[in-house]
């Protein structure tokens, strides 16, 4: 999995006044969990754009000068009106311990059902995986090459290598729905087949 480096500095004060001052200065207060004790730090808000405002999944290198930490994004708090980032939680990675995180779904292949006029519906844009940090995938491939009209692709059909999907077996990733146009054509064909044949003239 690709990694993004966030450069910041440790926070000496974590009170409300200090936190407000950080935000006013364009910085985001953060906490890193998973180590012997939480690490409080702050970084420029612009440094998080390629991490927070993206559909892709990344691991993070938190660069605090003399100390570096490998981590993953755990939680983001944003302002309900301005969407300004208010606070971010990270979780420190341990190369010998599995981690659970969400990764995006990537559709591959061409569905026969779509070629016949069906609509492809993506039920799950992201899936939870569990793996060692080195085995975390950038995305989950969902191959739709065998999906006919009305078929569904379940998580059990996805190839997993060195990682596990944390979802029930009946979780649907995507499906090919019958489009309105295709349904209308099928109904008209059915009506035509049932209609009585005209009487032959003598």
C-alpha positions in Angstrom: 0.0 0.0 0.0 1.2 3.5 -0.9 2.3 5.8 2.0 1.9 9.5 2.6 4.3 11.5 4.8 2.8 14.0 7.2 5.3 16.4 8.8 4.3 17.8 12.2 5.4 18.7 15.7 4.6 17.3 19.1 2.1 19.3 21.2 3.2 20.3 24.6 -0.2 21.6 25.6 -3.5 19.7 24.8 -6.0 22.0 26.5 -9.0 23.7 24.7 -7.2 27.0 24.5 -4.1 25.5 22.9 -6.3 23.5 20.5 -8.2 26.5 19.4 -5.0 28.5 18.9 -3.7 25.7 16.6 -6.8 25.7 14.5 -6.8 29.4 14.2 -3.2 29.1 12.9 -4.3 26.7 10.2 -3.0 23.5 12.0 -4.9 20.3 12.9 -4.5 18.7 16.3 -3.9 15.0 16.1 -3.4 12.0 18.4 -1.5 8.8 17.6 -2.7 5.7 19.4 -1.4 2.2 19.5 2.0 2.8 21.2 3.0 2.7 24.8 1.2 6.0 25.3 -0.7 8.4 23.0 1.3 10.9 21.1 -0.2 14.4 20.6 0.9 16.4 17.7 -0.2 18.9 15.1 0.4 19.5 11.4 -0.6 22.0 8.7 -4.1 21.4 7.5 -2.9 21.4 3.9 -0.8 18.4 4.6 -3.9 16.2 5.0 -5.6 17.0 1.6 -4.1 14.0 -0.2 -5.0 11.7 2.8 -8.5 12.8 3.8 -10.0 14.1 0.5 -9.4 11.0 -1.6 -11.1 7.7 -2.3 -7.8 5.9 -2.1 -6.4 4.2 0.9 -2.9 5.0 2.3 -0.6 4.3 5.2 1.0 7.3 6.8 4.5 8.2 8.0 4.2 10.7 10.8 7.4 12.8 10.7 7.9 14.6 14.0 11.5 15.5 13.5 13.6 13.2 15.6 10.7 10.6 15.7 8.9 8.9 12.9 5.9 6.7 13.2 4.1 4.4 10.7 0.4 4.6 11.1 -3.1 4.5 9.5 -5.9 7.0 9.6 -8.4 6.0 12.2 -10.9 8.8 12.6 -11.5 12.3 11.2 -13.7 15.0 12.8 -14.8 17.8 10.4 -16.9 20.9 10.9 -20.5 20.2 10.0 -20.8 23.4 7.9 -17.4 24.4 6.6 -16.0 20.8 6.3 -12.8 22.1 8.0 -10.8 19.3 9.6 -11.0 19.7 13.4 -9.2 16.6 14.7 -7.6 13.4 13.4 -6.9 10.2 15.2 -4.2 7.8 13.9 -3.3 4.3 14.9 0.4 3.2 15.0 1.3 0.2 12.9 3.2 -2.8 14.2 4.8 -4.9 11.4 4.1 -8.1 13.3 0.4 -7.3 14.1 -2.6 -7.4 11.7 -4.5 -4.2 11.2 -8.1 -3.6 10.0 -8.8 -0.8 7.6 -11.1 0.1 4.7 -9.8 0.0 1.1 -11.6 1.0 -2.1 -13.2 -1.4 -4.6 -12.0 -1.4 -8.2 -14.2 -2.8 -10.9 -12.4 -4.8 -13.5 -13.7 -6.7 -16.6 -16.8 -6.3 -18.7 -20.2 -7.7 -17.7 -22.3 -9.6 -20.3 -25.4 -8.3 -18.5 -24.3 -4.7 -18.9 -23.6 -5.2 -22.6 -27.2 -6.4 -22.9 -28.5 -3.2 -21.4 -28.3 -3.9 -17.6 -27.3 -1.3 -15.0 -24.3 -2.0 -12.9 -24.9 -1.0 -9.2 -22.0 -0.7 -6.8 -23.2 -1.7 -3.4 -19.9 -1.5 -1.6 -17.4 1.3 -2.6 -15.0 0.3 0.2 -14.4 -3.0 2.0 -12.8 -3.8 5.4 -9.7 -5.9 5.2 -7.5 -7.3 7.9 -3.8 -8.0 7.2 -0.2 -7.4 8.3 0.8 -3.8 7.3 3.1 -5.0 4.5 0.2 -7.0 3.0 -2.5 -4.3 2.9 -3.8 -4.0 -0.6 -4.3 -0.6 -2.4 -7.7 -1.8 -3.6 -10.0 -4.8 -3.9 -10.5 -6.1 -7.4 -14.1 -6.9 -8.2 -14.2 -8.9 -11.5 -17.6 -8.5 -13.2 -16.8 -10.6 -16.3 -19.2 -13.3 -15.4 -22.1 -11.2 -14.2 -25.3 -11.7 -16.3 -28.4 -9.7 -16.1 -29.8 -9.9 -12.5 -26.5 -11.5 -11.1 -24.8 -10.3 -7.9 -21.1 -10.4 -7.0 -20.5 -11.6 -3.4 -17.4 -11.0 -1.3 -16.8 -14.8 -1.4 -16.0 -14.5 -5.1 -13.2 -12.0 -4.5 -9.6 -13.2 -4.7 -7.9 -12.5 -1.4 -4.1 -12.9 -1.1 -2.4 -12.4 2.3 -5.4 -10.6 3.7 -8.9 -11.3 4.9 -12.2 -9.5 4.1 -14.1 -8.7 7.3 -17.7 -9.0 5.9 -20.4 -11.7 6.1 -20.4 -14.1 3.1 -23.7 -12.7 1.8 -22.3 -9.2 1.4 -23.0 -8.0 -2.1 -20.2 -5.9 -3.7 -22.1 -5.1 -6.9 -24.9 -6.3 -9.1 -26.3 -6.0 -12.6 -29.9 -4.7 -12.4 -32.3 -5.0 -15.3 -32.7 -1.5 -16.7 -36.1 0.1 -17.3 -35.6 0.0 -21.0 -34.7 -3.7 -20.9 -37.6 -4.5 -18.6 -40.0 -2.6 -20.9 -38.7 -4.5 -23.9 -39.1 -7.8 -22.1 -42.7 -6.9 -21.1 -43.6 -5.9 -24.6 -42.1 -9.1 -26.0 -44.1 -11.2 -23.4 -47.3 -9.4 -24.3 -46.7 -10.0 -28.1 -46.1 -13.7 -27.4 -49.4 -14.0 -25.5 -51.5 -12.0 -28.0 -53.9 -14.2 -30.0 -53.0 -14.7 -33.7 -55.3 -12.8 -36.2 -58.0 -14.8 -38.0 -57.2 -15.9 -41.4 -59.4 -14.6 -44.3 -61.4 -17.1 -46.3 
